[in-house]
Amino acid sequence: MRAQRSGPKSKPELGAKMRLGLVVFGVLMAIEIIEYLVGTSVRAGAWPFLAILAAIGAWPIVRYFMHIPQLWQREE
């Protein structure tokens, strides 16, 4: 038997997923730039700010690129 792949069904759906991926990538880049600026400008005691920024940056990776929410969705 051949396994069926679940993926985008049409070109508009593929385009929407690609746009979402690019938006998430842009947000992650912005967070990384902010994290870099905080890390290089604050001399002492910057680790709480960097930890918060790291957690904020980890959420879109887990949500959109690792597809963790799909673990709790019912199969169709």
C-alpha positions as CSV (number, residue, x, y, z in Angstrom):
1,M,0.0,0.0,0.0
2,R,1.1,3.5,-0.7
3,A,0.9,6.1,2.0
4,Q,-1.1,9.2,1.2
5,R,0.7,12.4,1.8
6,S,-1.2,15.2,3.5
7,G,-0.4,18.5,2.1
8,P,-1.8,21.5,0.4
9,K,-4.5,20.6,-2.1
10,S,-4.5,23.6,-4.4
11,K,-2.1,26.4,-5.5
12,P,-3.9,29.1,-3.5
13,E,-3.5,27.0,-0.3
14,L,0.2,26.4,-1.1
15,G,0.6,30.2,-1.6
16,A,-1.0,30.9,1.7
17,K,1.2,28.4,3.5
18,M,4.3,29.9,1.8
19,R,3.3,33.4,2.8
20,L,2.7,32.3,6.4
21,G,6.1,30.6,6.5
22,L,7.8,33.8,5.2
23,V,6.0,36.0,7.7
24,V,7.0,33.7,10.5
25,F,10.6,33.7,9.2
26,G,10.5,37.6,9.2
27,V,9.2,37.7,12.8
28,L,12.0,35.3,13.9
29,M,14.6,37.5,12.2
30,A,13.2,40.5,13.9
31,I,13.3,38.8,17.3
32,E,16.9,37.6,16.7
33,I,18.0,41.2,15.8
34,I,16.4,42.5,18.9
35,E,18.1,39.7,20.9
36,Y,21.4,40.6,19.4
37,L,21.0,44.3,20.2
38,V,20.0,43.6,23.8
39,G,22.9,41.2,24.2
40,T,25.5,43.6,22.9
41,S,24.2,46.8,24.5
42,V,23.3,45.7,28.0
43,R,26.5,44.8,29.9
44,A,25.4,43.2,33.1
45,G,22.1,41.4,34.0
46,A,20.9,40.9,30.4
47,W,20.2,37.2,30.8
48,P,16.5,37.7,31.9
49,F,15.8,39.8,28.9
50,L,17.6,37.3,26.6
51,A,15.8,34.4,28.1
52,I,12.4,36.1,27.5
53,L,13.3,36.8,23.9
54,A,14.5,33.3,23.4
55,A,11.2,31.9,24.7
56,I,9.3,34.3,22.5
57,G,11.4,33.2,19.5
58,A,11.0,29.5,20.3
59,W,7.2,29.6,20.2
60,P,6.8,30.3,16.5
61,I,9.4,27.6,15.7
62,V,7.5,25.0,17.7
63,R,4.1,26.1,16.4
64,Y,4.7,26.6,12.7
65,F,7.9,24.7,11.8
66,M,7.8,21.7,14.2
67,H,4.0,21.3,13.8
68,I,3.6,20.3,17.5
69,P,-0.2,21.3,17.6
70,Q,-0.9,18.6,15.0
71,L,-0.1,16.0,17.6
72,W,-3.4,16.9,19.4
73,Q,-5.6,17.1,16.3
74,R,-7.8,14.3,15.3
75,E,-6.9,12.5,12.1
76,E,-9.4,12.9,9.2
